[in-house]
Every structure is written in C-alpha cells, then in structure tokens.
Amino acid sequence: MKAYLDLLQDVYDNGVGKDDRTGTGTRSVFGRQLRVDLSEGFPLLTTKKVFLRGIIHELLWFVRGDTNIRYLVQNGVGIWNEWPFQRYLDVNGINIEKHSDDWKAELKDFIQRIADDQAFAEKWGELGPVYGKQWRDFSGIDQLAWVVDEIKRNPSSRRLIVSAWNPAEIEEMAKAGLPPCHTLFQFYVSHDRKLSCQLYQRSADLFLGVPFNIASYALLTLMVAQVCDLEVGEFVHTFGDVHIYSNHEEQVVTQLGRSPSALPKMQINADVNDLFKFSYDDFDLLDYSPQAAISAPVAV
C-alpha cells in the first residue's frame, strides 16, 4: 500500500524528536493524510504480515460496545493486554522491570486469570469507557445505531459522525487504558451511492498501530456499506500527531526496503444485513500474500 509507505518515509525523514507519555521518545510530525480507494482492494499491508484476526475481533468488540479485554483474550487477541496489566501491577504494588522474564511470566498468569475467572476479569480486565462504550453509549446515545439508521434515512446528511472523544470521561478512560487515539469518524454517501469514511486520529503510532487502524476502519466501512445497500468509496485517514517510536526505527527501515504487492480482497457474508449481527466467521480474506511479519514492542 504505497500511500502508507509514503507516509512512513515522510515521518522517518522529516519527523523531529519529541517526548511522549510513555517515555520512549518519537520522531513526530503534525497534520498528515492518506487516502485509499476501497474498490481497488482491502487495505491490509503486504510489506509485512498484519494480524487480521486481531483486527476483526477488536472491531467486533468495539461494535458490540464491550470495554473488557476478556472477549479479546478468549479469542487469542492480546493487543490491549498491557494497559490493564500495568494498572494491576501499579495498584498491587508489584514492581517488575518491564518486558523482563518475570514481567512476561506475571503477564501470562494475569491473562490466564482474565480468561478463566469472570470475577477477576470484571475487576482487572476493564479498560473504562473507551471506544465501544462511546460508540454505543455516548451520554445515553447509541451513536453507531443512529448513524446506520441516518445513512438509510438521509444519505445526503453531513452529520454522519461518530465520536469516541467524550471530555467528561477522558480521565476515567485513562485510569485503566488510554484516551481514544482514533477520536472521530464521518461517513459520506456520494451521488452514485458509494460510502466513504474519514477518520481523524489525534495520535498515531505509525509502525504498529496505524496498519491496524486503516484495516479496521476500512472493514467497518465495508460492513456499513453492506447493511445500507451501498457500494464502497474511499477511506480517508487524517492525522494529528503522527509518529515513529524511537524503538521502532530499525523495523521501519526494514519495511521501507520492501516493495508492496497487490492488495487482497475481503469477502463478507452477504446474508448479514444488520451491523450488530456480524461474527468472525462472516469475513474471508482472499489473495493475501504478505512478506514476513516485523515484530516491535508496544509503548505503554
């Protein structure tokens, strides 16, 4: 996906050193955008293998309004594990060097308890009122249900917006997880009945997070288009602070040395006509031939 690689090169070349919440340090720029024509294929990177199962399960988790990691853990998805685990360590006064063997062993035990013990998961697996809560219950409003209904009723509307940024609950989100990075998205229906989506992301981990975000919102657009009987248009990704973490620079150089191949195709079960009735088995990725995965640590 050339648009992503161009942005990665831009930030690598032009980013300036900037401190960050995690203490890791970044190369950062402000205000960028990429565009993807969804009719040309599903925008999943081919220059490294991307964890699609995690993307699908996370999106379904958002859509159902869930904010506890137990569903993800039970489906083998660990992308949110470290935030509640760190809170668990802090609250219980457990001081372990991050990513040490002892830390990894403690994390493994923590995740197993989340999977097996519902009461433990309810206490320690909760992230607070993050994405799923805001999408489905923003001060009592089910934004996601509303926007689907509004697309069907009034496709020319300029108000087809879902926001995850709820100032009244930001501090509560931050206690166990992270205030939303992808903060707001807007749908647009063109005159020829094509559905596009624009995402505004206030903070973007370009190497690890953004490939997930692109694929996730592209998939959401495909799902909404199907249930609203529309074709797909573009995914537009607009960024605030877009950055490369200092401990990802070697991996970025590796990825920039690779050439992208043709995008895969996403096949969705055509029988599903309700956004809230999709399951993991309703998605089938075709013709995906990525290069090898490139691992990198998550900055927490």
C-alpha positions in Angstrom: 0.0 0.0 0.0 2.0 2.9 -1.4 0.1 5.6 0.5 1.1 4.1 3.8 4.8 3.6 2.8 5.0 7.2 1.5 3.7 8.5 4.9 6.2 6.2 6.8 9.0 7.6 4.7 7.8 11.2 5.3 7.8 10.8 9.0 11.1 8.9 9.1 12.7 11.7 7.0 11.0 14.8 8.4 9.9 13.8 11.9 11.5 15.8 14.8 12.4 14.4 18.2 9.5 14.7 20.7 9.0 13.4 24.2 5.9 11.3 24.8 3.7 9.9 27.5 5.5 6.5 27.5 9.0 8.0 27.9 10.1 6.1 24.8 10.6 9.2 22.5 9.4 9.6 18.9 10.0 11.2 15.5 6.9 13.3 15.1 5.1 15.4 12.6 1.7 17.1 12.8 -1.1 17.0 10.2 -0.9 14.4 7.5 -3.5 12.5 5.4 -3.7 9.3 3.3 -6.4 8.1 1.0 -7.3 4.6 -0.1 -9.8 3.6 -2.9 -11.6 0.6 -1.3 -12.8 -0.6 -4.7 -9.2 -1.5 -5.5 -8.8 -4.0 -2.7 -8.7 -4.4 1.0 -6.0 -2.1 2.5 -4.0 -4.6 4.5 -0.3 -4.1 4.3 1.6 -6.6 2.1 5.1 -5.4 3.1 4.6 -7.1 6.5 2.1 -9.7 7.7 -0.6 -8.0 9.7 -2.7 -9.7 12.5 -6.0 -9.7 10.7 -7.7 -12.0 13.3 -6.9 -9.4 15.9 -8.3 -6.6 13.7 -11.6 -8.4 13.1 -12.1 -9.4 16.7 -11.2 -5.9 18.0 -13.7 -4.3 15.6 -16.5 -6.7 16.6 -15.6 -5.9 20.2 -16.0 -2.2 19.6 -19.2 -2.7 17.7 -20.8 -4.7 20.5 -19.9 -1.9 22.9 -17.6 -4.0 25.0 -14.8 -2.5 27.1 -13.4 -5.5 28.9 -10.5 -7.4 27.4 -11.9 -10.8 28.4 -13.6 -11.3 25.0 -10.4 -10.5 23.2 -8.3 -12.7 25.5 -10.6 -15.7 25.0 -10.2 -15.2 21.2 -6.4 -15.1 21.3 -6.1 -11.4 20.8 -3.6 -9.7 23.2 -3.4 -6.2 21.7 -5.0 -4.5 24.7 -3.5 -6.6 27.5 -0.6 -4.5 28.7 -2.7 -1.5 29.8 -4.9 -3.3 32.4 -1.9 -5.4 33.3 0.2 -2.3 34.1 -2.7 -1.0 36.2 -2.9 -4.3 38.0 0.8 -4.1 38.8 0.6 -0.5 40.0 -2.5 -0.9 42.2 -1.0 -4.0 43.8 2.5 -2.5 44.3 4.2 -5.1 42.1 7.5 -3.6 40.8 8.9 -5.6 37.9 11.2 -4.4 35.1 9.0 -4.0 32.0 9.4 -6.8 29.5 11.8 -8.8 31.8 11.3 -12.6 32.1 9.5 -12.0 35.4 7.2 -9.4 33.9 6.4 -11.7 31.0 5.6 -14.6 33.4 3.4 -12.3 35.5 1.6 -11.1 32.4 1.0 -14.7 31.2 -0.6 -15.6 34.6 -2.7 -12.4 34.6 -4.1 -13.1 31.1 -4.9 -16.7 32.0 -6.8 -15.5 35.0 -8.7 -13.0 32.8 -9.7 -15.8 30.5 -10.7 -18.3 33.3 -12.1 -16.2 36.1 -15.0 -13.9 35.3 -14.9 -12.1 38.6 -11.1 -11.4 38.2 -11.8 -10.2 34.6 -14.6 -7.9 35.8 -12.2 -6.3 38.3 -9.0 -6.1 36.3 -9.9 -6.5 32.7 -11.9 -3.4 32.4 -10.5 -0.5 30.3 -13.0 2.1 31.3 -15.4 3.9 28.9 -13.3 3.6 25.8 -14.2 3.1 22.2 -17.1 0.5 22.4 -18.7 2.4 25.3 -18.6 5.7 23.4 -19.8 4.3 20.0 -22.8 2.6 21.7 -23.5 4.8 24.7 -22.2 8.4 24.5 -24.1 10.0 27.3 -27.0 7.7 26.6 -26.8 7.9 22.8 -26.1 4.8 20.6 -24.1 6.7 18.0 -23.4 3.6 15.9 -27.0 2.5 15.6 -28.0 6.1 14.9 -25.5 6.7 12.1 -26.6 3.5 10.3 -30.2 4.5 10.5 -29.4 8.0 9.4 -27.5 6.8 6.3 -30.5 4.8 5.3 -33.0 7.7 6.0 -30.9 10.6 4.8 -27.8 9.6 2.9 -27.0 13.2 1.9 -26.6 14.2 5.5 -23.4 16.0 6.6 -23.9 14.8 10.2 -22.9 11.1 9.8 -20.4 11.3 12.6 -19.4 9.0 15.5 -17.1 10.4 18.2 -15.1 8.5 20.7 -13.8 11.7 22.4 -16.0 12.3 25.4 -14.4 15.0 27.5 -16.5 14.1 30.6 -15.0 10.6 30.7 -11.4 11.1 29.5 -9.9 10.8 32.9 -11.9 7.7 33.7 -10.6 6.1 30.4 -7.0 7.0 31.3 -7.2 5.1 34.6 -7.1 1.7 33.1 -6.5 2.2 29.5 -5.9 5.1 27.2 -8.0 8.1 25.9 -9.1 7.4 22.4 -6.4 7.8 19.7 -8.8 7.5 16.8 -11.2 10.0 18.0 -13.9 10.7 15.4 -15.1 9.3 12.1 -17.5 10.6 9.5 -19.4 8.7 6.7 -20.2 10.3 3.3 -22.5 8.9 0.6 -21.8 10.1 -2.9 -24.3 10.8 -5.7 -23.5 7.4 -7.1 -24.3 5.7 -3.8 -20.7 5.0 -2.7 -19.9 5.1 1.0 -16.7 6.7 2.1 -15.3 7.1 5.6 -12.9 9.7 7.0 -11.2 9.1 10.3 -9.5 11.7 12.5 -6.7 10.3 14.6 -5.2 12.6 17.2 -2.2 10.4 18.0 -0.9 7.7 15.6 1.8 5.0 16.3 2.7 4.8 12.6 4.6 1.5 12.6 2.5 -0.7 14.9 -0.9 1.0 15.3 -1.8 2.7 12.0 -1.9 -0.5 9.8 -4.5 -1.9 12.3 -6.4 1.4 12.2 -6.5 1.5 8.4 -7.7 -2.1 8.1 -10.2 -1.7 10.9 -12.0 1.4 9.6 -11.9 0.0 6.1 -13.6 -3.1 7.3 -16.2 -1.1 9.2 -16.9 0.9 6.0 -17.4 -2.3 4.1 -19.8 -3.6 6.8 -21.8 -0.4 7.0 -22.0 -0.2 3.2 -23.4 -3.8 3.0 -26.1 -3.2 5.6 -27.1 0.1 4.0 -27.1 -1.4 0.5 -24.3 0.9 -0.8 -21.1 0.4 -2.8 -17.7 1.3 -1.2 -15.8 4.5 -1.9 -12.7 5.8 -0.1 -11.2 5.5 3.3 -9.6 8.8 4.2 -7.2 8.8 7.2 -6.4 12.2 8.7 -3.8 12.5 11.4 -2.8 14.9 14.2 0.4 13.8 15.8 1.8 11.0 13.7 5.0 9.5 15.0 7.5 6.7 14.9 8.7 5.5 18.3 12.5 5.5 18.7 12.5 1.8 19.4 10.7 1.1 16.0 13.2 2.9 13.8 15.2 -0.3 12.8 11.9 -2.0 11.9 10.8 1.0 9.9 14.0 0.9 7.8 13.3 -2.8 7.1 9.8 -2.2 6.0 10.7 0.7 3.8 13.1 -1.6 2.0 10.3 -3.8 0.9 8.0 -3.4 -2.2 4.2 -3.7 -1.9 2.3 -6.3 -3.9 -1.4 -6.3 -5.0 -4.0 -5.7 -2.3 -6.1 -8.7 -1.1 -9.9 -8.8 -1.3 -12.2 -9.0 1.6 -15.3 -11.2 1.1 -18.1 -10.6 3.6 -21.1 -12.9 4.2 -23.8 -11.3 2.0 -26.6 -12.7 4.2 -25.8 -10.3 7.1 -27.9 -7.2 6.9 -27.6 -6.0 10.5 -24.4 -4.3 11.6 -24.7 -5.9 15.1 -25.1 -9.4 13.8 -21.7 -9.9 12.2 -19.4 -12.6 13.6 -15.8 -13.5 13.0 -16.7 -16.3 10.5 -18.5 -13.8 8.2 -15.2 -12.5 6.9 -12.9 -14.2 4.4 -9.7 -12.5 3.1 -8.7 -13.6 -0.4 -5.4 -13.5 -2.2 -3.3 -12.1 0.7 0.4 -12.8 0.1 2.3 -10.6 2.7 6.0 -10.6 3.4 7.2 -11.7 6.8 5.9 -10.1 10.0 8.2 -7.5 11.7 7.9 -7.5 15.4 8.3 -4.4 17.6 7.5 -3.6 21.3 4.3 -1.7 22.2 4.9 1.6 24.0 2.6 1.6 27.1 
